[in-house]
Amino acid sequence: MRRAICGSCRLPVYWVITEDGNRMPIDVEPIVTGNLLLAPAEVPPRVTVVSRTGRLPGMKLYVSHFKTCRFAGDHRTARGRKHKASRPPAAAPALFTEAPR
């Protein structure tokens, strides 16, 4: 499996395919609190979400790089658009203005 580099924080990542068929970066090192089981033998590598009750001792679990990258908010999208939560809310335009009396 080839390592890639995060374009924002410059840390190494693996690009994998989720259960839904989407591409996702994961951190290279497994961690105890991870929730992703990696199947590296598949091409491209795939991950499966593991619940807390499904974890077994010695299981190497990984975490999405979106959780650990300090610039993750800059890359979150909703169907190609930036999430509104990452921007300050815009003031709603007034439909009618009251004339001064």
Secondary structure, DSSP 8 states (H G I E B T S, - for coil): ---EE-TTT--EEEEEE-TTS-EEEEESS--TT--EEEETTSSS-EEEE--GGG--TT--EE-BHHHH-TTGGGT-EETTEE-GGGS-------SS-----
